[in-house]
């Protein structure tokens, strides 16, 4: 856990607006807001575990598969999800 002062400690442990979301809720939020999931911030060893479970996947951006993986490995995301997303509209436009 990272915090370097009492303010950081309060924010980390006692934040008044902290909400807990599961992957299905995050997927629904991204879909509702026109966002593409770009992936989790993970090290190569963590990603390798996902690819070992789903050998046909070449990009780890399928939240349905991540939900299965998390159900099978409940401690994998022990603290919080760290991920990236981008505007689906903007990404589609830039692919042209």
KEBANU-924260 format. One record per residue: residue in one letter; x, y, z of N, C-alpha, C, CB in turn. Coordinates in steps of 0.02 Angstrom, whole numbers, plus 50000, padded with zeros to 5 digits. Each point is the difference from the previous one (the first is absolute). Glycine has a CB too. Layout:
# residues N
AXYZXYZXYZXYZ ...
This chain:
# residues 96
X500424994250000499585005850000500445006250000499084993850060 X500735011049899500405006149996499625005850029500564995649898 X499725007350153499805006550024500585003050038498784996650006 X501315009849987500595003250027499845005350052500564997749893 X498825003350122499815004950052499314998150026500705009249946 X499084994350105499354998450031499435001249951500475002950113 X499595002249845499485001349950499944994249951500225012350011 X500354985149967499994994349955499714993850033500995004649943 X499154994650121499724994450038499245000650004501064999150067 X498695006749949499275001150003499674998649933500175008650090 X500154993949856499724999149934499994992649981500405011449967 X500124985050051500064993049982499504995650039501205002049973 X498754999150092499614995650042499295002450016501074996550047 X498835010049952499365002650025499665004849952500454998750113 X499675000749823499715004649951499244999550001501034999049928 X498635006850078499275000150008499634998149937500155008750086 X500154992149857499654998549938500264993849965499795012049988 X500554983750048500254993949969499424995249987501115001550057 X498884995849883499494995149980500364993749977499185009249968 X500534985250047500294993749977499594997649940500414997150117 X499945001349829499674997749939500314993449979499755011949965 X499844983850006500284993949972500095001049924499444992850091 X500845002249877500165000749929499385000749957501024993450019 X498445003550000499375000849961499765007250004499704987950023 X500355015250035499795007050007500465004649961499534997450113 X501125001149888500475004149962499874999449925500864998550091 X499014995449886499854998949929499365003949981500544988650004 X498955011150037499385003649986500125007549997499344990950055 X501075011749991500165007150001500365002049936500074999750125 X500434996449855500375001549939499544999949939501034995250051 X498554999649944499534999549944499515005949999500104987550005 X499635014250054499525005550004500305006849982499414993650088 X501245007049920500335006449988500445000149938499985001650122 X499944993449835500364999949936500754999550008499095006649954 X501134989350094500714999250012500224992949984499955008850088 X500664990649885500304993549988500484998350057499905001649875 X500094992350148500464997650050500664998449967499064995350071 X501495007749953500664999049970500424994950036499945011649961 X499874986650099500384995050037500175002250070500464996149893 X499774999150146500215001350068500745001650003499114992450042 X501095011450008500705001350013500264994250041499855012849996 X500514982749971500254993950031500704998549975498834995450011 X501535000950029500664997849979499954994049953500485004350107 X500074993949861499994994449953499804993450031500875006049936 X499334992850127499824993750032499254999450012501134999850055 X498565005849965499285000050010499634998949934500145007750098 X500084995749850499694999049934500094992949976500205012049974 X500374985050039500124993249978499504995250031501215002749988 X498604998550074499494995850032499345000349963500565001850111 X499255004249866499385000849962500064996349933499795011350054 X500764989649911500094996849935500054992450007500585010249959 X499694987450096500024992750012499304997350008501145001050054 X498425002849977499314997850011499595000449935500085003850120 X500065001449839499645001149938500505000249942499085006550061 X501184987649919500544999849951499835002949932500404990250060 X498975010349922499825002749934500005007649998499334989949983 X500735013350073499985007350003500685002949983499094999550087 X500915005749872500625003349982500055006950033500014993849892 X499425009050128499975006550034499554999150061500195006649891 X500044995550166499634998850063499515005750015500984993550044 X498545007549909499535005550009499274997750004500805007149938 X499094986550069499324997350004499794999750074500164993349892 X499425011450129499805000350070499594994050022500015012349992 X499644984449962499634993950018500494994550021499075003149920 X501494996450043500504995050018500365001950065500164997349878 X499965009150131500315002150063499544998550060500625009049938 X498734991650051499534998450054500044992650018499245009349962 X500814986449988500094992850013500654998850036499334997249897 X501205006050078500674999150031499995002350073500545001849887 X499145003850127499985002550069499594995450044500115011749957 X499354985450017499604995350040500414993950019498965004049942 X501484993950012500424994250013500615001850043499624995249891 X500565011250110500595002450037499795006250041500804995649910 X498815003450143499715005750035500505004950032499044992750021 X501575005349989500495004550030500445003549948500004992650099 X499865006249837500425002849947500015007650002499764990049929 X499655013050075499955007350007499875001650073499555001349882 X500954997850160499905000550072499885007150024500714990150012 X499525014949952499905006850023499485003749959501185000150040 X498995001549899499525003549956500194998849928499795008850088 X499734992549869500124999449928500375006349977498964992749984 X501565006449978500345005649967499994998449926500755002650100 X498895001549862499914998449930499975006449959499394989550030 X500625009649905499945005649954499384999249957501245001450000 X498515004349978499434999949953500085006149954499234994150084 X500415005749861500025005549952499325000749968501234998149977 X498645007849998499385001349965499944995449940500015012050039 X499464984149959499894995449943499935003949935499444991850077 X500225013849924499895004149940500675002649974498865003350041 X501554999350003500645002849979500464994649973499885009150086 X500134985049947500434994549977499784997449932500214996850119 X499145002849869499764997649934500185005049945499054993950057 X500895012549958500165005249952500744999849982499075007150046 X501364991650003500725000149986500244993949962500155006750104 X499444988049892500194993949964499895000749925499704993450101 X499965011749877499865000749928500605001649960498895003850030 
